[in-house]
Amino acid sequence: MDVGIIGGSGYGGGELARLLEHHPSFKLRTVAARTHAGQTLGAVFPNLAGSPSAGLQLVPADPAELDGCAVVFLATPRDASRELAPALLGAGAVVVDFSDAFRLDAAPLAAASAGAAYGLPELYRAHLAGARLVANPGCYPTAALLALAPAARLVEPASVSVVGMSGSSGAGRGLRDDLHASHAFGNVAAYGAPTHRHTPEIAAGWGALTGGAPPVTFTPHLVPMARGLVCTATATLTGSAAAVRAAYAEAYAGEPFVTLLPAGAWPASTHVAGGNGAHVGVAVDEAAGRVVASCAIDNLVKGAAGQALQCANALLGLDETAGLSATGLYP
Ligand SMILES: NC(=O)c1ccc[n+]([C@@H]2O[C@H](COP(=O)([O-])OP(=O)(O)OC[C@H]3O[C@@H](n4cnc5c(N)ncnc54)[C@H](OP(=O)(O)O)[C@@H]3O)[C@@H](O)[C@H]2O)c1
């Protein structure tokens, strides 16, 4: 099946091109970009120099260039996704969008309305079958919701605080003052709290799981690494402490990409780098009466390109794991 990427010169799109190299059914036919159009994929991403796709020349981000692709991945900013998706859907493609253009309109909030789904398969797999537009979740919401979901019936919904930590690739390839090596290396800093653009998405996902509209305090931090993301959530325990680990074990039993770590072990970004895995750790702070749950993902894989591929597999009735591995690079 031919597939295409618009935004193929960005970090998310480039990671998807790398992952597609090992996909048994998808063939990367077209890669589109804006300022990088005309260059080859191998020139834009030196890590892909030896890949079969290295010689693909990036075309302009015009939906007509993607005609005939069964799936089009939009690894573009929100405004570009909003503009491009209708034409691609009209031409019969299935669209998986990396941006936040459609996330709050898609399931679980609107329960798979109008063929749109929120692409977090571990929580909303049933919504994916038959959808034509997938709003891939944000990287922070993916980790936050995987950390929190099994505790939905065991904690006070409005008591949740999530602390996030992300490497600089989470902000994309563009240059910014706070992403300069001289500022970002050897530095850890909170940013965007308490109104980061991912907060409404985390709160909406948590509300869908708990049946209300509880507020969530979300505090992201930029940490000095290229890729990787950890979200650690705490919430006041209302259920039995003994039920917590059992709830997590039950929720993630059989999930190919989510691993519940043994008691006492905590997720690390370096253990999931390059893979589509999410590692989850959980404990009860008996003294404080709070649950502590942490999830590590690679922001570019389970937080973006890998999850997009997982969703596309599900949409097209393929094995959800096709072309993907949960195993990270280490060290
Ligand atoms: N980075 C992450 O960890 C991550 C995780 C989850 C979701 N996301 C989301 O994924 C999307 C891409 O993120 P990224 O980090 O890959 O960004 P990026 O590195 O900045 O790449 C953006 C891509 O979009 C293209 N583009 C920009 N404006 C465009 C326009 N008006 N029309 C067509 N193409 C346009 C760029 O092309 P040129 O470079 O050729 O101009 C580039 O290929 C964003 O919506 C982001 O929020 C990112």
The ligand as a Tripos MOL2 file, in Angstrom:
@<TRIPOS>MOLECULE
LIG
   48    52     1     0     0
SMALL
NO_CHARGES

@<TRIPOS>ATOM
      1 N1          8.2170   16.7270   17.9390 N.am      1 LIG1
      2 C1          7.4460   15.9590   18.7110 C.2       1 LIG1
      3 O1          7.9230   15.2980   19.6640 O.2       1 LIG1
      4 C2          5.9650   15.8690   18.4480 C.ar      1 LIG1
      5 C3          5.2180   14.9540   19.1970 C.ar      1 LIG1
      6 C4          3.8400   14.8610   18.9750 C.ar      1 LIG1
      7 C5          3.2360   15.6770   18.0430 C.ar      1 LIG1
      8 N2          3.9750   16.5760   17.3440 N.ar      1 LIG1
      9 C6          3.2860   17.3950   16.3490 C.3       1 LIG1
     10 O2          3.7010   16.9480   15.0610 O.3       1 LIG1
     11 C7          3.7010   18.0270   14.1360 C.3       1 LIG1
     12 C8          5.1050   18.1320   13.5350 C.3       1 LIG1
     13 O3          6.0270   18.3390   14.5940 O.3       1 LIG1
     14 P1          7.5980   18.2990   14.3560 P.3       1 LIG1
     15 O4          8.2020   18.3210   15.7000 O.co2     1 LIG1
     16 O5          7.9600   17.2420   13.3910 O.co2     1 LIG1
     17 O6          7.7940   19.7670   13.6810 O.3       1 LIG1
     18 P2          8.9720   20.2890   12.7610 P.3       1 LIG1
     19 O7         10.2290   19.5300   13.0250 O.co2     1 LIG1
     20 O8          8.9730   21.7570   12.9430 O.co2     1 LIG1
     21 O9          8.4660   19.9410   11.2760 O.3       1 LIG1
     22 C9          7.3280   20.5850   10.7170 C.3       1 LIG1
     23 C10         7.1140   20.0550    9.3090 C.3       1 LIG1
     24 O10         5.9560   20.6640    8.7640 O.3       1 LIG1
     25 C11         6.2940   21.3290    7.5360 C.3       1 LIG1
     26 N3          5.4970   22.5570    7.4520 N.ar      1 LIG1
     27 C12         5.5690   23.6400    8.2630 C.ar      1 LIG1
     28 N4          4.6360   24.5470    7.9120 N.ar      1 LIG1
     29 C13         3.9760   24.0300    6.8440 C.ar      1 LIG1
     30 C14         2.9190   24.5050    6.0290 C.ar      1 LIG1
     31 N5          2.3400   25.6890    6.2350 N.pl3     1 LIG1
     32 N6          2.4920   23.6970    5.0240 N.ar      1 LIG1
     33 C15         3.0700   22.4850    4.8160 C.ar      1 LIG1
     34 N7          4.0770   21.9880    5.5480 N.ar      1 LIG1
     35 C16         4.5240   22.7510    6.5660 C.ar      1 LIG1
     36 C17         7.7840   21.6240    7.6350 C.3       1 LIG1
     37 O11         8.3100   21.7410    6.3330 O.3       1 LIG1
     38 P3          9.6730   22.5770    6.0340 P.3       1 LIG1
     39 O12        10.6250   22.2520    7.1450 O.co2     1 LIG1
     40 O13        10.1340   22.0490    4.7110 O.co2     1 LIG1
     41 O14         9.2760   24.0190    6.0230 O.co2     1 LIG1
     42 C18         8.2720   20.3570    8.3600 C.3       1 LIG1
     43 O15         8.3820   19.2960    7.4410 O.3       1 LIG1
     44 C19         3.3010   19.2660   14.9440 C.3       1 LIG1
     45 O16         1.9280   19.5030   14.7900 O.3       1 LIG1
     46 C20         3.6190   18.8780   16.3780 C.3       1 LIG1
     47 O17         2.8520   19.5710   17.3300 O.3       1 LIG1
     48 C21         5.3390   16.6630   17.5110 C.ar      1 LIG1
@<TRIPOS>BOND
     1     1     2 1
     2     2     3 2
     3     2     4 1
     4     4     5 ar
     5     4    48 ar
     6     5     6 ar
     7     6     7 ar
     8     7     8 ar
     9     8     9 1
    10     8    48 ar
    11     9    10 1
    12     9    46 1
    13    10    11 1
    14    11    12 1
    15    11    44 1
    16    12    13 1
    17    13    14 1
    18    14    15 2
    19    14    16 1
    20    14    17 1
    21    17    18 1
    22    18    19 2
    23    18    20 1
    24    18    21 1
    25    21    22 1
    26    22    23 1
    27    23    24 1
    28    23    42 1
    29    24    25 1
    30    25    26 1
    31    25    36 1
    32    26    27 ar
    33    26    35 ar
    34    27    28 ar
    35    28    29 ar
    36    29    30 ar
    37    29    35 ar
    38    30    31 1
    39    30    32 ar
    40    32    33 ar
    41    33    34 ar
    42    34    35 ar
    43    36    37 1
    44    36    42 1
    45    37    38 1
    46    38    39 2
    47    38    40 1
    48    38    41 1
    49    42    43 1
    50    44    45 1
    51    44    46 1
    52    46    47 1
@<TRIPOS>SUBSTRUCTURE
     1 LIG1         1 GROUP 0 **** ****
